[in-house]
Amino acid sequence: MFIAKLRQLALVARVGRVTLPYPASPHPPAAGFRGLPTVLGEECVGCGACAAACPARLIALATEGEHMVLSADFTRCTYCARCQDVCPTGAFQMTDRFETATADRRNLTLRVVLQAATCASCGRPFAAERLVRRAAAQAGESGPEVKLLDLCPDCRRKAHATRLKGVARRA
C-alpha cells in the first residue's frame, strides 16, 4: 500500500499544478461572459420591458409621485441577460463582474429615477417622459395620434370612444 501511494505522489508531481491560483491572482472572464447587470440611467426610457422579461421578477417599474422609478434587486439574479436582450435603448448591460459577495444587500440594488409624464386631461402621471417623447418622435410630429400620447391610458380610451361616436353619427 505504501508503494501505491508513492506512485500516486510521483504521478501528481510530474503533472504539476492544474488549477488557477485564484483568488491570489484573479483570472479575467472570457469574452461574452455574463456577469452582474447594470443600467445606464441616461439611456433608460422607462418602458418596463426589462421588468416584464425578468424571469426572477427582480426588476420593477413603479410610479412614485412625479417620478417613474426603475428598481432592480440583483441578490437573486441568474445572469440570464433577458433584460439586456429586450431593452430597446441598450440601457441594460451585462458586466464581467461576478464576485458579488457583500455584507450589505444595498450594494446589489439599483434605482433609476425618471421624470414622469402627466396626463394632459386628468393630470395623473402615467409613463416616463422619455418614453412618451420617444414614441412621439417615432410617430412623427403631426396628426391627432401625437396628441393622444399626452393622455393616460384611461383618458386615451375615452378620447378614442368620443372620436368613434362622432364618426358613427356622421355615417
Number of C-alpha atoms within 10 A of each C-alpha: 5 7 8 9 10 11 11 11 11 11 11 12 10 8 8 8 9 7 6 10 10 8 7 7 8 9 10 9 12 8 7 9 14 18 20 21 22 18 19 12 15 10 13 22 23 27 19 20 18 26 22 16 18 20 14 12 14 18 23 17 22 15 17 13 11 16 20 24 20 24 17 22 17 21 16 10 19 13 18 16 19 16 26 22 14 17 20 15 12 14 19 22 18 19 14 16 13 13 8 12 10 10 7 8 11 11 13 18 15 15 15 17 19 23 19 23 24 19 20 15 13 11 11 15 21 21 27 25 20 19 19 21 16 12 13 18 12 10 13 11 11 10 9 8 12 18 13 18 19 21 25 20 14 12 16 17 13 12 15 12 12 12 11 12 11 11 10 9 7 7 5
